[in-house]
């Protein structure tokens, strides 16, 4: 006769990155993901400043709360994370909780399109930059922003 009972063992919580004396759960790790001042965003801001472009940090007064704005030129810049916005180059579908993440991604994409439309109606130009572009070739990203910034002079 087997010593096992019909009762199943409680599920173990999956533990991830170490923090202090214990490991973080997936929920704790996801709660720490920043929505502003990400590494890519800070890197882009520093590069734009070095290039002589003066900007303001995004404001909640504008739809979508852009990461960077050039108020006088009416340009809104968003730095999109490859995972959160479904980068066509780097996005990989999560294996766990697939339906939730696909729904989340679709919601994010629809919101991005809606925000772009709202900003355009208000007379703003929108620049969307993938985080991998910032890490890959910051000079090209700065040149793209400079080109758009200069286009407002005409």
C-alpha positions as CSV (number, residue, x, y, z in Angstrom):
1,X,0.0,0.0,0.0
2,X,1.3,3.4,-0.9
3,X,2.0,6.1,1.6
4,X,0.7,8.8,-0.7
5,X,-2.7,10.2,0.0
6,X,-5.2,11.5,-2.5
7,X,-4.5,15.0,-1.2
8,X,-2.2,17.0,-3.5
9,X,0.7,19.0,-2.2
10,X,0.3,22.7,-2.0
11,X,1.7,24.6,-5.0
12,X,5.1,26.1,-4.4
13,X,5.6,29.8,-5.2
14,X,8.1,30.3,-7.9
15,X,11.1,32.3,-6.7
16,X,13.2,34.5,-8.9
17,X,15.9,37.1,-8.3
18,X,17.5,37.3,-4.8
19,X,16.6,40.2,-2.6
20,X,18.2,40.5,0.8
21,X,17.7,37.2,2.6
22,X,15.0,35.8,0.3
23,X,14.1,35.4,-3.4
24,X,11.4,37.5,-5.0
25,X,8.3,35.9,-6.3
26,X,7.2,36.6,-9.9
27,X,4.5,39.0,-8.6
28,X,7.0,41.0,-6.6
29,X,9.4,41.1,-9.5
30,X,6.8,42.4,-11.9
31,X,5.6,45.0,-9.4
32,X,9.1,46.5,-9.5
33,X,9.1,47.2,-13.2
34,X,9.3,50.9,-13.7
35,X,7.0,52.8,-16.0
36,X,9.2,55.9,-16.1
37,X,12.9,56.7,-15.8
38,X,13.8,53.4,-17.4
39,X,17.5,52.9,-18.4
40,X,16.6,53.4,-22.1
41,X,14.7,56.5,-21.3
42,X,17.5,58.0,-19.2
43,X,20.1,57.1,-21.8
44,X,18.1,58.8,-24.6
45,X,17.5,61.9,-22.5
46,X,21.3,62.2,-21.8
47,X,22.1,61.8,-25.5
48,X,19.5,64.4,-26.5
49,X,20.8,66.9,-24.0
50,X,24.4,66.4,-25.1
51,X,23.2,67.0,-28.7
52,X,21.9,70.4,-27.6
53,X,18.2,69.5,-27.7
54,X,16.3,71.0,-24.7
55,X,13.1,69.2,-23.6
56,X,10.7,68.6,-20.8
57,X,9.8,65.4,-19.2
58,X,6.4,64.2,-20.2
59,X,3.3,65.6,-18.5
60,X,0.1,63.9,-17.5
61,X,-1.8,66.8,-19.2
62,X,-1.1,65.2,-22.6
63,X,-2.7,61.9,-23.7
64,X,-0.5,58.9,-23.0
65,X,1.9,60.9,-20.7
66,X,4.8,61.1,-23.2
67,X,8.3,60.3,-21.9
68,X,9.8,63.5,-23.4
69,X,8.2,66.5,-24.9
70,X,9.5,69.5,-27.0
71,X,6.7,71.9,-26.1
72,X,7.5,74.7,-28.5
73,X,7.8,72.2,-31.4
74,X,4.8,70.2,-30.2
75,X,6.7,66.9,-30.4
76,X,5.9,64.0,-28.1
77,X,8.5,61.2,-27.7
78,X,7.7,57.7,-26.3
79,X,10.3,55.1,-25.5
80,X,8.5,51.8,-25.9
81,X,9.8,48.6,-24.2
82,X,10.2,45.7,-26.6
83,X,8.3,43.3,-24.3
84,X,5.5,45.6,-23.2
85,X,4.6,47.0,-26.7
86,X,5.3,43.9,-28.9
87,X,8.5,44.9,-30.7
88,X,8.5,43.2,-34.2
89,X,12.2,42.5,-33.8
90,X,12.6,41.3,-30.2
91,X,9.2,40.3,-28.8
92,X,9.0,36.8,-27.6
93,X,5.7,35.3,-26.5
94,X,5.6,34.3,-22.8
95,X,5.1,30.6,-22.2
96,X,3.3,31.1,-18.9
97,X,-0.2,32.7,-18.7
98,X,-0.1,33.1,-22.5
99,X,-3.7,34.4,-22.9
100,X,-3.2,37.1,-20.3
101,X,-0.1,38.4,-21.9
102,X,-1.5,38.4,-25.4
103,X,-4.5,40.3,-24.2
104,X,-2.2,42.8,-22.3
105,X,-0.1,43.3,-25.4
106,X,-3.1,43.9,-27.6
107,X,-4.5,46.4,-25.1
108,X,-1.2,48.3,-25.1
109,X,-1.0,48.4,-28.9
110,X,-4.6,49.7,-29.1
111,X,-3.9,52.3,-26.5
112,X,-0.7,53.4,-28.3
113,X,-2.7,53.9,-31.5
114,X,-5.5,55.8,-29.7
115,X,-2.9,58.1,-27.9
116,X,-1.2,58.8,-31.2
117,X,-4.5,59.8,-32.8
118,X,-5.4,62.0,-29.8
119,X,-2.0,63.8,-29.9
120,X,-2.3,64.3,-33.7
121,X,-5.7,65.9,-33.3
122,X,-4.2,68.3,-30.7
123,X,-1.5,69.3,-33.3
124,X,1.4,67.2,-31.8
125,X,3.8,65.1,-33.8
126,X,4.6,61.7,-32.2
127,X,7.9,59.8,-32.3
128,X,7.9,56.3,-31.0
129,X,11.3,54.7,-30.2
130,X,11.9,51.0,-29.4
131,X,14.2,50.5,-26.4
132,X,16.5,48.3,-28.5
133,X,17.0,51.2,-30.9
134,X,18.3,53.3,-27.9
135,X,20.7,50.5,-26.9
136,X,21.7,49.5,-30.4
137,X,22.5,52.9,-32.0
138,X,21.7,55.9,-30.0
139,X,23.3,58.2,-32.6
140,X,20.6,57.2,-35.2
141,X,17.8,57.8,-32.6
142,X,19.2,61.2,-31.8
143,X,19.5,62.1,-35.5
144,X,15.9,61.0,-36.0
145,X,14.7,63.2,-33.2
146,X,16.9,66.1,-34.5
147,X,15.4,65.7,-37.9
148,X,11.8,65.9,-36.6
149,X,12.8,68.8,-34.3
150,X,14.3,70.7,-37.2
151,X,11.3,70.0,-39.4
152,X,9.3,72.3,-37.1
153,X,11.3,75.3,-38.2
154,X,9.9,75.4,-41.7
